[in-house]
Amino acid sequence: MHTILQPEGWAKPVGYANGVAARGQLVFVGGQVGWNGQGCFETDDLVGQVRQTLANIVAVLAEAGAKPQHITSMTWYFTDKAEYLANLKGIGEVYREVIGRHFPAMAAMQVMALVEDRAKVEIQATAVIPE
């Protein structure tokens, strides 16, 4: 399915992989934010928005027959690094609740703003459904 790329002698990352090798059908999930399927935000809480954003990714993946364990890469965009760091425990809990204990290659960064004014997070994902 997927092979985690962990160079010898490197410290093992927590909550993500340094790299992933995979073969199969590629699925690209456009940036998702923390609103529901009707485009309405139900919360301004960062952890709540992360939960909804991840659920949105899972819903898009399901349309291609993919599951969370097929995710190979994620890019996270936050509007407030301090808020992100202060909520790591809650973010980790909702991540495991929605995605499970599958940790793809990831990047996270603070951005000045997102297109949707109420959005505190946007996540883009790539998945590979095995051959």
N, C-alpha and C positions, 0 to 999 in steps of 0.2 A: 504494500500500500504506500506508505510514506516512510522515508528514512530521515531521521533527525541528524543534522550535520553538527557534530561537536568535536572541534579540533582537539587533538591530544594535548593534555597539559593545561587546557583552558578551564577556568572555573565554570561550573555548571550554572547557567542562568536560572533565575527563579521567575516562573510565570510566563516564559516565552522560550523559543528556540533560537539559536544563532542562525540556523538555516534549515531548510527542508528540501529534500529531493523527492519528486513524485512523477508518476506517469499516469496518463489517462485524459479524460475530458475536462477541459478547463472551464471554470465558472467564475465570472467576474461580478462581484456585487458592488454596485455603485455606492457612494457615500450615503449611509443611513444615519438619521438623527432620531432623537427620542420621542417622536410623535407616534400616534397609533395609525392603523391602516387607513383612517379617514383624514389623516393629515392634521390631527389635533393633539396638542401637548396636554397631557393629563397631570404633569407635575413639573415644577421648576427645580426639584431636588436632583443633584448630579447623579447619585446612585440610582434613583428611579429612572432617570433618562438613560443611563448606561444599560439598565435591565431592558428597557423598551427597545433601545437601539440594537442590542444583541438579539432580542426576539425578532426584530425586523429582519436582521441578517439571516437568521434560521428560516424564516418564512420564505425569503427570496431563494435561499439554497434549496428548499423543499420543492420549489417549482421546477428545478432541474434534476430532482431526484437525489440531491446531495444532502449530507448530514453534517452536523458540526465537526465531527472528526475528519471530514474531508478538507477543512480549512487549512491552507498552507501558509497564508500570510495575511496580516491585518495591519492597517495603519490607522492609528487613533489620533484625532485632533481635539484638543481641549481648549476652551477659552480662558481657563484660569489654572495654571500649574499648581499654585498653592492649594486650591480647592481639590484638585486631583490628588495631590500628595496627602492631604488631610483625610481623604476618603478611600485610601488604598485598601483597607480591610473590607469595607462594604463593597467596593468595586470587585475585589477578588471573590467575595461570597456570591454576588449575583453572576459573575462570570462562570463560576463552577456550577451554579444553579441552571444556567441557560446553555452553556457550551459544554460543561463537564470538565474533566481533568485532561483536556487536550490543549496543548500550548504550542501554537504555530510560531513562525518567525513574525516578529512584531516591531513596530516603531510607534512611538508616541511623541507628540509635540504640542506645545502651546501655540495657538494662533491668535491673532488680534481679534478676529470675529469670524462667525460662520454666517452663511447667507440667511438662514432662518434665525431671526433675532432672539427667540426664546431658547434656541438650542445651545446646550453647554458642551456637547460632545457630538462628533461625527466620526463614524468608523467605516472604512472601506475594507473589503475582504476579497481574497482570491481562494478558490477551492479547486481541488483536483479529485474527480470521481475516478477511482481505479478502473483500469481496463478489464 
